[in-house]
Amino acid sequence: MVGTVALATLGTVALPGVADAASSLREGFEARGRHIGVAVNASKLGDPVYAGIVDREFSSVTPENELEWDSVEPAQGQFVFTRADQIVAHAHANGMQVRGRSLVAPNNIHSAWFGNLTSATSLRPAMNRHITAVLTHYRGQIPSWGVVTEAFTETGARRWSRFEAYLGPSYIEEAFRTARAADPGATLCYNDFNIDDFTQPKTQAVYAMVRDFRARGVPIDCVGLASHFTTSNPVPTSYQRTIAQFAGLGVQVQISELDIGGSGATQADRYRRVVAACLVVAGCTGITIWGVRDTDSWRSNDTPVLFDASGNRKPAYYGVLATACC
């Protein structure tokens, strides 16, 4: 177990005394006017270690899978919110906000019935009904939504999907307009992975779309960076620039999914760099860590989050806390 006394320094971050400055990530980030969130699974909230970390350390939660299309609409037109409602109720009982995701995720829809939608006349009403039903159910309860997720490939081309094939590229705009009508007060985000480096074609394509939407009055309020870093895919040198460029379009930037593979001081320094980049840009409103403990992560072999399998704070935790609070 790593403690503040055992760690003298972490790159440029001094660790002793961190606990004196802020007692939790939540306290440190709230002092900076940002949220610090975490992806959670409803099935694990009964684990006292898991729930204890969530409740103590974070100011917002994102349901990791419970708001996916197949989770809330397993049969066409039949909506089931039980598991997502559990997360929302837990968050509100503990003074946390909830961030929604994946209203339309072209790369990740697994409902068997969805495959039967083979024309614009069947797909369009299904998409708009889904968005409207989910946002209406959670109106006033979930203030921020990932409306469309992962619509571009690494080359900057639009990803093939039934939405693209039958509705054309305007489906993204239509999804945002439908979402605004369903919940006029919600913050509406586009979310994608590998848009961390501003020089890359995918990032440029998303940037061009957001700029176009803002110019034409399409209701987009936010860009979410799904920043999943590994040893072979490290934090890019242009990361802060990327955040600033998107924020310069007049939208919020949320680091909506963050995990960084590795361990020890190297992993901690990479987390520190990400947090510092967000804090420098006024439009970066917060960060969501994609998993509670390493064993809860979707890529647990990379030990990519802030708490180890036993729920102990890792060096990365102290790097994040020190950067946020000092």
N, C-alpha and C positions, 0 to 999 in steps of 0.2 A: 504494500500500500504506500502510495507516494504522499508525503506531507510537505507543508511549506518549509519546515525546518530542514528537511533533508535536501532540499533543492536550493542551492545558492543563487544560481542565475539560469536564465533560459534565453539564450541569444542576447538580445538587448533588454529583456524583460526581467526585472528583479522580482523574485517570488516571495521572500520573507516579508511578512507584513501585509500581504494581499488580503488575508482574512480580516485585518483591521480596517481596511478601506471599504470593503463590501462583504457581506456575509453570504451572498449568493450571486449567481449570474443575473438573476432577476433584478436584484437590487442595483447591481452595477450598470445594467443596460437601461433600467428605468431612469437612473440618474443622468444618463446621456440622451434621454428622450427617444429611445429605441426599444423595440420589442426583442426578446430572445425566446424563440419558440423551439418546439421539439415535435417530431412525428411520433404518434402513439397508436397502439393497437388496443381496441376495446377489451379484447380477451385477456390482456395483461394488467388491466387496472386493478384486479383483485390481488395482485402481488404487492405486498406492502413495501418492499424495497423499490420496485419499479415505480409505484404510485408516489412513494415518498420523494424520490428524486424529481419526478415531474412537478409535484406540488411545491416543492421547496425552491427549485432552481429556475423555473420557466414562467414567463408571463403570457404565453400563448401556446396553443397546441394545434397540430394539423392531423386529422385522421389519415393514417398512412394508406389504408385500403378501403375504409368503410364508406367513402363517398364515390368510389369508382362506379361506373355505369352499371356493371353487372351486380354490384352489391345493392344498389338502391332500386334498380329496375330489373329484377331477374326475369320477369315475364313482361311482355310489351303492355304498357299502360298500367302495370301493377307495381306500386312503389312500396318499398320496405325500408323504413328509416331506423329500425330498432337499435342497431349497433352504433350508427352515427349519433343517434339521440343520446346514447349512453355517454359517449365522449363529450358531447356538448354539455350535458347536465353536469358531468364531473368537472369540466373546465369552469363553468359558471359558478359552481359551488365553491370553487377555490380561487375565485377572482381572476381567472384567465380568460383571454379572448380565444376565439377559434378562427382558423383560417381554412377556407374550403379549397377544394382542388378538383380538377379533372371533370368538369362538366362536359366538355367535348375533348376526348383524347384519341386522335386518329390512330395512334400507334398502340393503343392499349384498351380495346373494347372486346370483351370475351363472351358477352351474352349470346347464346346460341340463336336466339330469335333475330338478332341484329343482322345475321347473314341473309335473312329473307328480304331485307330492304334492298331492292335492286332497281330503283328508279327514283327520280327526284320527287315524284308524287307520293311515294311512301316514306322516303328518308327525311324530307324537309319537315313534315309535321311531327315525325318521331323525335327529331333533334330539338325542335322548338318546344314540344310538349315536355321533354325531359328537363331542359333548362328551366322552363317556367315552373314545373312542379317542384323541383328541388329548391330553387330560390324562394318560391312562395312559402314552402314549408319552413325554411330557415330565415325568413325575412325578420330582421331585427335581432337575430341570434348569432349570425355569422357575418361579420362586417367586411370581409375580404375574400374574393374568390379567384381561383385560377379558372378562367372561362374556357380557354383553348390551350392545350398542352401538346408540345412536340409536333408541330405541323410542318417542320422543315427538315431536310436532310443535311448532311455535312457539306454538300456542294452549294447549298443555298437554294436548291430547288424545293418546291413544295413536296412533302411526303405523299406518296400514293395512299389513298384511303377511299372508302366509299363516299365520304363527304366530298372529297376532291373530284372523284370520278363522276358523281351524279349531280352535285350542286355547283361544281366549279370553284375557283379560288375565292369567290365572294362568300363562301360558307363561314369563313372566320368573321368577317364583318357582320354577317347576319346573326351569328352566335352572340356577339357583343351587344348588338342592338336588342336582341331578345332578352338578354340578361339585364340590361338597363331597364327595360320595361317591366320585368318581373320584380326587380328590387332596385328602385331608383337611388337608394342610399348606399348601396354596396360599392366597394372599391373593386374594380374589374381588372384582372391581370392576364397577360399572356405569359406562359411559362415554358421554358425549354432548357435542355442540357447542351453542353458544349457551345455556349454563347458567351464564354468567359473572356475570350481573346478577341479584342475589337478588330484585329486585322484579318480574321478568318471569314470565309464566304458566308457561312451560316449566320454568324453574328451580324454581318453586313446586311443580309437579307431580312433578318428580324428587325434591325434598326430601320431599314427602308420602309417596312410595313408599318411600324409604329409611327414614324414620321408622317407617312401618308394618312394614316388614320387620324392623327392629331390635326393635320391640315384640313381634312374633310369633315371633322366633327364626329367621327366614329367614336363611341364612348369607351375608350381605353384609358385606364388610370394608372397602370402599373405594369412593370416588367419583372418577372421572377426568374432569377438565375438558379438553375439546378446545378450546383457546383459540386460535382463528384470527382474529387482529385485522387490520383494514385501516384506511385513512384514514377511511373512512365508518363503520367499526365499531370504534371505539377501545376501549382498556381502560376498562371502566366504573368509575365512582367507587365502586361498591359491591363491587368485586372482592375486597378483603380480607374484607369482611363475608361474602360468599358462601362463601369458604373456611372462615371461622370457624363459620358456621352449619352447614355439613355436618360439620365436625369435631366440633361440639358434639353430634352424634348418636352419637358414639362410633366413627366410621369414620375411616380414613385418607383424606386427600385427596391425589391425585396430579394435577399439571398434566400430563396424559398426552400432549397434543399441543399444542405451542406454536410459533407463528410469528407475526411481526408485520411487516406490509408497511411499506415506507419505506426510509429511508437516513439516514446521518449522525447528528447529535446528537439529533434528534427520535425516530428509531427507537430509539436507545440508551437514551434516557430512558424510553421505554415499556417496554422490556425490564427496565430497572432497577425500575420500579414493580411489575411482575409478580413478579420475584424477591423484592423486599422484602416484598410481601404474603404470599408463601409462607413466608418465613423468620420472620415475626412469629407465625405460627400453628403451635403445636407439632405439630398433627396433619397438617400439610402435609409429606409425606415426600420430595418431590422433583419434578423437572421434566424433561420429555423434549422436546427441540427437534425439530421435525418436518422434518428434512432436514439434511444435512451442509453442502454449499455451496449458494449461491443457485440454481445450475443444476441441482442435484439435487432441488429443491423441487417439489412438485406444483403450486405457483403461482409459478413462477420469475420471471414478469414483475413480481411485487411485490417481488423481492429480499428475502425475508422472514426469512432465517436469519442465522447469526453469521459465516459465512465467504463471501467473494466467489467468483466463478467460478474464480479461480486458487488458491483455498484460503487466501487471506490473511485475517487477522483484521480484522473490521470494527469501527467504533466500538461497535456493539451488543455485540460480544464483550467489550470492555473494560468496558462498563457492567455487564454480567452478572458478570464476574469481580470487579470492585471491590465490587459490592454483596454478593456471596457471601463474599468473604474479609475485609471490613473492618468 
